Amino acid sequence: MTILSEQTAKTLLTKVIAFSKADAVECNLDGSVGGNIRYARNTVSTAGEESDVTLAVQSTFGKRMGVATINEFDDASLEKVVRRSEELAKLAPENDEMMPNFGKQTYLESKTFFESTSKVTPEDRAQAAQNSIAPSKKDKLVAAGFLEENTRFTAIMNNSGLFAYNTSTNVDFSVTIRTEDGKGSGWVTRNYSDVKLLDTAKASSIAIHKAKSSVDAKEMEPGKYTVILEPAASNTLISNMMRSFNQRGADEGRSFLSYKPKEGEDLEKAPKNKLGMKMFDERVHIYSDPQHPIAPVAPFGSDGFPRQRIDWIKDGTVVNMPNSPYWAKKTGMPYIPSGGNIIMSGGSQSLEDMIKSTRRGVLVTRLWYIRSLDPQTLLYTGLTRDGTFYIENGKIKYPIKNFRFNESPIVMLNNIEALGEPQRIDGDMIPPMKIRDFTFSSLSDAV
C-alpha cells in the first residue's frame, strides 16, 4: 500500500468514520513513496527507497480530544485505532479552545503532482549523482551531495461532511564541493515539483566555480556592508520572519507585529497588532498561492480548510495575518490559515547586474546556523558559508573569510537597493536581494 487513489482513500476513511462513537471524528490519511542517493568524497555512499502510509484518527467528546495513529488497514485494526483515540479523548483534560470540525468545502485545483517525478528510478538517481561527481573529479575537487524525491498523497475526512484529497511530488538536491585541501568551498541547492527542471550537472557547475574561486580567502573587518544575498541566503531570514507572522502572538504582545502604544495613548482603543501598518520598503510584496506554477502546494491545510491566494505584505504594509479558528472567533476576525508557501515578488535585475552596480560590497551564497536573539525585533545571528566574496567597482575582487552576522529581516527589508527574479528554494519563491548596511559582527574561520 503506497499511493492510494482518491476513491480508495475515500472508501477507507468512510469505513473508519463508520466505526466512530465520538461526538466528532476527523481522519488524516497520509502516504509517500520515494527514493534517495547520497555521495561523499566523489563516491556514492548510500541509496535507498521507502514507502509508508499512516492513518491518524482524532476523536472528540465535548471539549476533550484524543488522537491515535496506525499503519495497518484491515477492519480489526481500523476499529482498534478508532477505539484507542476515543479512550484517549475521555482521559484528556478539557480544552477551552476546542473548535468544531469544518463541514464540506470547495477547493481550488493545484498542479502539485508531476508524473515525471513519480517515475524516477534508481538508475535516474545514480545518473544524477554521476553528473555531479564526474565534473568534480575532473577538476580535482571533492563533492558531497544528496538527492531525494518523493510522491505523496494526503486525504482528510470528518463526520461533518468534509473530504479533501491531494497528491504531490517533490525533488530536492544539494551538493557541497570543496578543494582537496579544504580551503575552498562551494554549495548549491535545487528544489522542484517536476524533476524535469533539475539539472544536477548545471547546478554542480555553480558549486564547482565557487569552490575554485573561494580559495585563499582574505580577512575583512566586520562592519556594515552592502550585501548581495543569493536566494538561499535571503530565504533563510524571510522564512524565519514568516514563521513568526501570526495574529495571536502579535495580539498577546509576544511578536514583532505587536503594537506598542505611544505615551498617553488610550490603551483600550489602541490596536493590538500592526495590521494595516507600513513596516517595510514599499517594494516588499509577500504572499501565498497554492496554484503557483513553480511552487504549488495542496489547496487545503492540515485541517481541511481551503487555501486561497492571499497577500501577507503588500507595498510594504501588513495586510493579513494567519490565525487559528479559535483566535479568529475570539477576536472577530476571519479565519486565515497559513499559506503553505512563501512567494516574494522580485525585480528585473540579474545577480550579475547587482554586482555590476555595486561599488563596494559582499556577495553571500548562503547563511547557516541561524539563531534568534530577540523575538520582538526579529534580530538573528548566524554565519555566512560556502562562498563569500568581496565586490569592488562592479566586479568580484576576491574571496573573503566568512562572517558572523547580527541582523533583522525587518531592517533588511527596509534597506533594499535592488531585487532580482525569484527562484524556488525549499518550496518557496525568493528573489536575490541587494541590501545596504547589513551588519557583520565578527569573523569566522569556517569555510
C-alpha positions in Angstrom: 0.0 0.0 0.0 1.7 3.2 -1.1 -0.1 6.0 -3.1 -3.8 5.5 -2.7 -6.2 6.8 -5.3 -8.8 9.3 -4.3 -11.6 6.8 -4.4 -9.6 4.2 -2.4 -8.7 6.7 0.2 -12.4 7.9 0.4 -13.7 4.3 0.8 -11.2 3.6 3.6 -11.9 6.8 5.5 -15.6 6.3 5.2 -15.2 2.9 6.9 -13.2 4.5 9.7 -15.8 7.2 10.3 -18.5 4.5 10.5 -16.6 2.9 13.4 -16.7 6.1 15.5 -18.9 6.7 18.5 -17.5 10.1 19.3 -19.3 13.4 19.0 -16.9 14.4 16.3 -14.2 12.5 14.4 -11.6 13.5 11.9 -9.2 11.3 10.0 -5.9 12.1 8.2 -4.5 9.5 5.8 -1.0 10.3 4.5 1.3 8.2 2.4 4.5 8.6 0.5 6.9 6.6 -1.7 10.3 7.8 -2.8 14.0 7.3 -3.0 17.3 8.9 -2.4 21.0 8.7 -3.1 23.9 10.2 -1.1 27.5 10.6 -2.1 30.7 11.9 -0.4 34.3 12.1 -1.5 33.1 11.6 -5.1 31.6 8.2 -4.2 28.1 7.1 -3.7 27.7 6.0 -0.1 24.1 5.2 0.4 21.0 4.7 -1.7 17.5 3.6 -0.9 13.8 3.7 -1.3 11.0 4.0 1.2 7.2 3.9 1.3 4.7 4.3 4.1 1.0 5.1 4.8 -0.2 6.4 8.1 -3.7 6.9 9.5 -4.4 9.4 12.3 -7.8 9.4 14.0 -8.9 12.4 16.1 -11.9 11.7 18.3 -13.7 14.4 20.3 -16.2 14.3 23.2 -17.3 17.8 24.1 -14.1 19.6 24.7 -11.9 16.5 25.2 -9.9 15.2 22.2 -7.6 12.2 21.6 -5.5 11.1 18.7 -4.2 7.7 17.8 -2.3 6.5 14.7 -1.8 3.3 12.9 -0.3 1.9 9.7 -2.4 -1.3 9.4 -5.6 -1.2 7.5 -7.6 -4.4 8.0 -11.0 -3.8 9.6 -10.0 -5.0 13.0 -7.0 -2.6 13.1 -9.2 0.3 11.8 -11.7 -0.2 14.6 -8.9 -0.6 17.1 -7.4 2.7 16.3 -10.8 4.4 16.5 -11.4 2.9 19.9 -8.0 3.9 21.1 -8.5 7.6 20.1 -11.8 7.6 21.9 -10.2 6.2 25.1 -7.5 8.9 25.0 -10.2 11.6 24.4 -12.1 10.5 27.5 -8.8 10.7 29.6 -7.8 14.1 28.2 -8.4 17.4 30.0 -10.9 19.8 28.6 -9.6 22.2 26.0 -11.4 25.5 26.1 -10.0 26.4 22.7 -11.6 23.3 21.0 -13.4 24.3 17.8 -15.9 22.3 15.8 -14.7 20.5 12.6 -15.3 22.1 9.3 -18.1 20.9 7.0 -17.9 20.3 3.3 -15.5 22.6 1.4 -14.7 23.5 -2.1 -11.1 23.6 -3.2 -9.0 25.2 -6.0 -7.2 23.0 -8.5 -3.5 23.0 -7.8 -0.9 21.2 -10.0 1.2 19.7 -7.3 1.7 16.3 -9.0 4.1 15.6 -11.9 4.3 12.1 -13.3 7.9 12.6 -14.3 8.9 12.8 -10.6 6.8 9.9 -9.6 8.6 7.7 -12.2 12.2 8.4 -11.1 14.2 5.1 -11.0 17.3 4.1 -9.1 19.2 4.4 -12.4 18.0 8.0 -12.7 19.3 8.9 -9.3 22.6 7.2 -10.0 23.0 9.2 -13.2 22.1 12.4 -11.5 24.7 11.8 -8.9 27.3 10.9 -11.5 26.5 14.1 -13.4 27.6 15.9 -10.3 30.5 13.7 -9.3 32.2 13.5 -12.7 32.9 17.2 -13.2 34.1 17.5 -9.6 36.6 14.7 -10.2 37.7 16.3 -13.4 38.6 19.5 -11.6 40.3 17.6 -8.7 37.6 18.7 -6.3 35.6 16.7 -3.7 31.8 16.5 -3.9 29.3 15.5 -1.2 25.7 15.6 -2.2 22.2 14.3 -1.5 19.3 13.8 -3.9 15.8 12.8 -2.7 12.5 12.6 -4.5 9.1 11.5 -3.3 5.4 11.2 -4.3 2.9 11.9 -1.5 -0.8 11.8 -1.0 -3.0 13.2 1.8 -6.7 12.6 2.5 -8.8 14.2 5.2 -12.4 13.2 6.2 -14.6 14.0 9.1 -18.2 13.3 10.2 -19.3 16.8 9.3 -19.1 16.1 5.5 -15.6 17.3 4.8 -13.4 15.3 2.4 -10.1 16.5 0.9 -7.6 14.7 -1.3 -4.3 15.8 -2.9 -1.2 14.2 -4.5 2.1 15.9 -4.8 5.7 15.3 -6.0 8.9 16.9 -4.8 12.6 16.6 -5.6 15.5 18.1 -3.5 19.1 18.3 -4.5 22.1 19.8 -2.7 25.8 19.5 -3.1 28.9 20.9 -1.3 32.0 20.8 -3.4 35.4 21.6 -1.9 39.0 21.8 -2.9 41.2 18.8 -1.9 42.9 20.9 0.8 39.5 22.0 2.2 40.3 25.7 1.7 37.7 26.4 -0.9 34.0 25.5 -0.7 31.0 25.9 -3.0 27.4 24.9 -2.4 24.2 24.8 -4.4 20.7 23.6 -3.8 17.7 22.9 -6.1 14.1 22.1 -5.3 11.2 21.4 -7.7 7.9 19.6 -8.1 8.9 18.5 -11.6 12.1 16.6 -11.8 12.5 17.6 -15.5 13.6 21.0 -14.2 16.5 19.5 -12.3 19.9 19.5 -14.0 22.5 18.3 -11.4 25.4 18.9 -13.7 24.4 22.6 -14.3 23.8 23.1 -10.6 27.1 21.5 -9.6 29.0 23.7 -12.0 28.0 26.7 -9.8 29.3 24.9 -6.7 32.5 24.0 -8.6 33.1 27.6 -9.7 32.6 28.9 -6.1 34.9 26.2 -4.7 37.7 27.1 -7.0 37.1 30.8 -6.6 37.0 30.8 -2.7 40.5 29.5 -2.2 42.9 31.7 -0.1 40.1 33.9 1.3 41.2 37.2 2.8 40.1 38.8 6.1 37.9 41.9 6.1 36.9 44.0 9.0 33.5 43.3 10.4 31.0 46.2 10.0 28.1 47.3 7.9 28.3 46.4 4.2 26.2 46.5 1.1 25.4 42.8 0.6 24.0 40.8 -2.3 22.2 37.8 -0.9 21.6 34.9 -3.2 18.1 33.4 -2.9 19.2 30.7 -0.5 20.6 33.3 1.9 17.5 35.6 1.5 15.2 32.7 2.2 16.8 31.8 5.5 15.8 35.2 7.0 12.5 35.6 5.2 11.1 32.2 6.1 12.1 32.8 9.8 10.2 36.0 9.7 7.1 34.5 8.2 7.1 31.7 10.8 6.6 34.4 13.3 3.8 36.1 11.3 0.7 35.2 13.3 -2.1 37.3 14.8 -2.2 35.7 18.2 1.4 36.2 19.1 1.0 39.8 17.9 -2.1 40.4 19.9 -0.6 38.9 23.1 2.5 41.2 22.9 5.0 38.4 22.0 5.8 39.4 18.4 7.5 41.9 16.2 3.9 42.5 14.9 2.7 43.6 18.4 1.6 47.2 18.6 3.4 49.2 21.3 1.0 52.1 22.5 2.5 55.5 22.5 2.7 57.5 25.6 -0.7 58.9 26.6 -2.5 56.7 24.0 -5.8 55.2 25.1 -4.9 51.5 25.8 -8.4 50.3 25.2 -8.7 51.9 21.8 -5.1 51.2 20.7 -4.7 48.3 18.2 -3.2 45.1 19.5 -1.1 44.5 16.3 0.3 46.2 13.3 -2.2 45.1 10.8 -2.6 47.8 8.1 0.6 49.5 9.1 3.6 50.0 6.8 6.7 48.2 8.1 8.8 47.6 5.1 10.1 49.1 1.8 7.2 49.6 -0.5 8.7 47.1 -3.0 8.1 44.3 -0.5 5.2 42.1 -1.6 5.0 38.7 0.1 2.0 36.4 -0.5 1.0 32.7 -0.6 -0.6 31.0 -3.6 -1.4 27.2 -3.7 -1.7 27.5 -7.5 1.8 29.0 -8.1 3.2 27.3 -11.3 6.7 26.7 -9.9 6.0 26.3 -6.1 2.5 24.9 -5.9 1.1 23.4 -2.6 -2.0 21.5 -1.6 -5.2 23.6 -1.9 -6.0 22.9 1.8 -4.3 22.8 5.1 -3.9 20.0 7.7 -7.4 20.8 9.0 -9.0 20.6 5.5 -9.8 24.3 5.3 -9.3 25.7 1.8 -6.2 27.7 0.9 -6.6 30.7 -1.4 -4.1 33.2 -2.8 -3.5 35.7 -0.1 -1.3 38.7 0.5 0.6 39.0 3.7 2.6 42.1 3.0 1.7 44.5 0.1 3.5 47.7 -0.8 5.4 47.2 2.5 2.2 47.1 4.5 1.0 44.2 6.7 -2.4 43.3 5.1 -3.1 39.9 6.6 -2.0 37.7 9.5 -2.6 33.9 9.8 -4.6 32.9 12.9 -6.4 29.8 14.3 -10.2 29.2 14.2 -10.3 29.8 18.0 -8.4 33.1 17.8 -10.4 34.2 14.8 -13.6 33.7 16.7 -12.2 35.3 19.8 -11.1 38.5 18.0 -13.9 38.7 15.5 -11.6 38.2 12.6 -11.9 35.8 9.6 -10.1 32.5 9.9 -6.9 32.8 7.9 -4.7 29.7 7.8 -1.0 29.8 6.9 -0.5 29.7 3.1 1.7 26.6 2.7 4.3 28.5 0.7 6.0 31.9 0.7 6.2 33.9 -2.5 8.1 37.2 -2.6 7.9 39.4 -5.7 11.2 40.4 -7.1 12.6 42.7 -9.8 14.2 42.5 -13.2 17.9 42.7 -12.2 20.1 39.6 -12.5 22.8 38.7 -10.0 25.3 40.0 -12.5 23.5 43.3 -12.8 23.5 43.7 -9.0 27.3 43.0 -8.9 28.0 45.5 -11.7 26.1 48.2 -9.8 28.0 47.7 -6.5 30.9 49.9 -5.7 31.9 48.1 -2.6 30.0 45.1 -1.1 29.8 41.4 -0.2 28.3 38.5 -2.2 26.8 35.9 0.1 26.0 32.4 -1.1 24.0 31.3 1.9 23.5 31.8 5.7 23.9 29.0 8.2 23.3 28.1 11.8 20.7 30.8 12.3 19.6 31.6 15.9 17.1 34.1 17.3 18.4 36.8 19.6 15.3 38.9 20.1 11.7 37.9 19.0 10.5 41.4 19.5 12.8 42.9 16.8 13.4 39.6 15.0 17.2 40.0 15.5 19.0 36.9 14.2 22.6 35.8 14.3 24.3 33.2 12.1 27.2 32.7 9.7 27.9 33.1 6.0 29.2 29.9 4.4 30.4 28.1 1.2 31.4 31.1 -0.9 31.6 34.7 0.4 33.2 37.3 -1.9 34.3 40.9 -1.9 32.9 43.2 -4.6 34.7 46.3 -5.7 33.8 48.6 -8.6 31.3 46.2 -10.1 33.5 43.1 -10.1 34.1 40.2 -7.7 37.6 41.1 -6.4 38.5 38.1 -4.2 37.1 35.6 -1.7 36.8 36.7 1.9 36.6 34.8 5.2 33.2 34.1 6.5 31.4 36.5 8.8 29.0 36.1 11.7 26.1 38.5 11.2 23.6 40.1 13.5 20.6 41.3 11.5 16.8 41.6 11.5 14.8 40.8 8.3 12.7 43.9 9.3 15.7 46.1 9.0 16.9 44.2 5.9 13.6 44.7 4.1 13.8 48.4 4.8 17.3 48.7 3.2 16.6 47.2 -0.2 18.6 48.6 -3.1 17.5 46.0 -5.7 15.6 42.8 -6.2 16.2 40.0 -8.7 14.0 37.3 -10.2 12.5 34.9 -7.6 13.8 31.4 -7.5 12.4 28.3 -5.8 14.1 27.5 -2.5 12.7 24.9 -0.1 9.2 25.2 -1.7 9.2 29.0 -1.6 9.9 31.6 -4.2 12.5 34.1 -3.1 14.5 36.7 -5.1 18.2 37.6 -4.7 18.4 40.9 -2.9 20.9 43.8 -2.7 20.8 45.2 0.8 22.6 48.2 2.2 24.0 48.4 5.8 23.9 44.7 6.5 25.6 44.1 9.9 28.6 41.6 10.1 29.7 41.4 13.8 32.8 39.2 13.7 34.9 36.9 11.5 34.7 33.1 11.3 37.4 30.6 10.2 34.9 28.1 8.8 34.8 27.7 5.1 
